Amino acid sequence: MTPRLTTHARERCVELGISTKRAKRVVQHRTSSYPSSAGHDNNGIVVFSASDSEIAVIWDPDDNCILTVLPRTQEQYVRTSNGFEVRSA
């Protein structure tokens, strides 16, 4: 079944310049996921798709609803004198 999007998720699609269909495809063709932060009051999981490496979505499987859309960024860890630093690639 096709997931629906919250108003916030639709607004994020506009901000990122992507279609809502593209966000829905991430859920429909998901290849990886993990639980989202426990600090949020929802049942969301972070979902990725191998067919779209530029975005991820937070999806509530119980409601079949996309809560938000996120850009996927590459990070690299660089050793510093104080430990490690995270830098965008």
N, C-alpha and C positions, 0 to 999 in steps of 0.2 A: 504494500500500500504506500502511496506517495505521502511523504511527511508534509505537514503544514509548517508555516513559519510564523513566529511571533511578529508583532509590529516592530520590535527592536531588531530582529533578524532581517526583516525587509529593509529597514533603514540602513543597516550595516552593508547590505548588498549594494544599495545606492552609493554609499560612501566609498566602497571598494571598487565600484564600477563593474559589478558582475550581475548576471541575471539570477533571479530566484531559482530558475531551473538548474543552474549550475550548482548552487548550494544543495539543492535536493538530490542531485546526482551523487554528491559526496556520500550521503547517507545510503542511497540505493546501491552504490558500488563500493562500499567501505571495505578497506583491507586491513585496517588497524584501528584500535580504540583503547582508551583507558579512562578510568573514573576522573571526573573533573574535581576541582577543589572542594573539600568538605565544608569550606566556609560559605558556600552558596546554599540557599534553601531550595534546592531542586534535585531531581534525580538525573542530572545531565552527565553525559559522557562525551569526551573529546573524540571526534571521529575524523579519520584521514582516509583518503582514497589514492591509490597508486596512479589512477588516471588523471588526477588533478593535484599537482604538487604545490600549487600556489595558495590554497585555502584549506582550512579545517573548520569544522562546525562543532558547536556544543548541542547535543541532541538528547532529548528526553524520550527514551524508548517506550515508557509507559503511556505517554500521551502522543507518541509519534510526532513530536514537535521539535523543530529546530529553534533553539533559544537565542543563539547568536552565531555570527560568522567571523572568523579570524584569519588574518593573513598568516601564512606559514613562512617563517624566516629561518635561515640557516645560521647556526651559532657555532663559534669555535672557542675553545678554551685555551687561553694563553698563560703560560707560567710567568708569574711576576715575583718580585722579591717578597711580597706578602702572601703568596699562595697562587691562586688562579684568578683570572679575569675573564668574563664572558664578553665576546665581541661578535657583532653581526658580521657574517661573511660577505 
